[in-house]
């Protein structure tokens, strides 16, 4: 299963790169669009293989949960990652506008972090739903009991992201003032 997940992750980036190369280097916009549209197929292959493995009698372990987490996070963050890569490819390969990064300071940064939190919440919810579905499809709670550990793991991931987003709201990062150093000078 780990090999399949690694192959899926590599496949995601290979298909993404092929789509962007077709789109911007070869100027085959439709071909690039078709390749980019195939990215969810990678997720379906990983999910299908996980279900098939468990239905075939395998005892669930951490890798089966990892497969569900990979699919959950890929579904939640996939569009954002494709947009990120597309904007950079357009800039570097086709003379497009320089990509705008994430805001660094104040309320805009806090809003950005809350957006990341919502994506993480969605990814975790999808992961939990997929694990529950895989357990149900496997039809043998004794063989899939190891997947139960993924429920609190996803809660921890969401909790960490909640703390990060809240910290940017409660303690907004401010730009450095010109002429002021990060550390006060020490008298010697």
N, C-alpha and C positions, 0 to 999 in steps of 0.2 A: 504493500500500500504506500509506503514512503516513496518508493521509486515512482509510483504512478502520480503522486502529488507533486514530486519534483519535476517529473516530465510534464505535468499539467502546467506548472508555473513557468517552466522553460517554454512550453508550447504557447502560453499566453503572450510572452514577450516576443517570441519568433513571429507569431501571427500579427501582433501589433506592429513590429518593425517592418514586416513584409507589406502590410497595408499602408504604412506611412511612406515607405520607399516607392511603392506603386503610385501612390497619390502625388508625391512631390518630386521624386527624381525621374520616374518614368512618365509622369503626367497622364497616368491611366486612372482618372478619378473614379470611374465606376468600379474598376477592379479593386482599387484601394478601399472603396466603400464596402464592397462585398467581403473583402478580407476582414475589415474591422467588424462587420456584422457577424462574422463567424466566431468572434471571441467568446460569446456565451456557450458555444458548442463545447469548448474545453471544459467549462464547468459541468456541463451535462454529462460528459464522458467520465469525469471524476466521480460525480454523484452516482451515476449508473453502475460504475465498477464497484463502488462501496456497497451499494444495495445488493448487487449480484454476489459479491464476496460473502456478505452476511447471510443471504438467502441460501447460499451454497453450503452453509454449515460452519463457516469460520466463527471463531469466538472474537467478539469485538475487543479492540484494544485502543490505545491512545491514537493510533494512526487513523482509525475510522472516524473518531471525533475531529481530528485534524483535517480530514477531508471535508467534513461538514463545515468547519470553521473557514477553510479556504474558500469554499463555494459561497458562504454567507458574506465574507468580507469582499470577495470578488464581485458579487452582485451589488453590494452597497457602494463600494468605492470604485468599481470598474469604470463607470461613465466619467467620473472625475479624473481617473488616471489616464483614460484615453484622451480627454480634453487637454490635460496637462501635456502629454506627449505630443499631441497634434499641434498645439500652439508652439511648442519648441521646434518641432520639425518644420512647420510653416516658416518660422523665423530663420532657422539655419539653412534650410534647403530651398526655400521659395521666396525669400525676401519679404516675408510677412512682417507684421509689427512685432516689436519686442514684447515677449510675454510679461504680464504683470504678475508679480509674486504676491504672496500672502501679505496682508497688512502687518506692520510690525508693532504698532503702538496704539494705546488707548482703546476707545470703544470699538473702532473697526476691528482691532485684533480680537477683542472679546467676542464680537459677533462671529468672526471667523472660527474661533475655538468652539463656540456653541454649535456651529454648523458641523464641525468635525465630531463633536459629541453626538449629534443627532444621527450622523452616518454610522458611528460606532454602535449606537443603540439599535439602529436598523440592522446592521450586520450581525449583532449578537442575537437579536430576535429571530432573524432568518436562520442563524446557526442552531439555536435552540429548537426551532420548528423542524429543521431538517433532521436533527438528532432524534427528536420524538418520532418523526415519520419513519426514519430508518429503523428505529427500535420496533415500531408497530409493524413495518413491512417484514422485518426479520422474523417476527412472530414467536420469539423465544426469549423472554425476559432474563433467563439465566445466562444466555450467551451474550446479551447486550448490556449487562449490568455495568460494565466498565465505562460505558458512555455516560452514565449518570454523573460522573465527575466533571463533565463539561458544563453542566448547568451552573454550578458555583463559579467555575472559571470565567464564564461569560459575564457573570455578575461582577466579578473583580475587574475585568477589563472595562466594563461600563463605569464602575465606581472610580477607577483611576482616571478615566477620561472626564468624568464629572468633576473631580477635584481639579484637574488641569483647567477646564473651562471656567469653573468658579473662581479659580485663582486669578485668571486674567480679568474677571469682572471686579473682584474685590480689591485686587492689587494691580491695577493697569500699569503696564510697562510704559515708561515715558522716554522720549528721545533724550540723548545726552545734551547737556547745555554746552555750547561752544566755550572752549577755554577751561572747562572743568575736567579734571581727570577722574577716572573711576575710583581710585584709592587716594585717600589723603596722603600728602607727603609726610614722611616720618622725619622727625628731628633727630639728628645723630649727635 
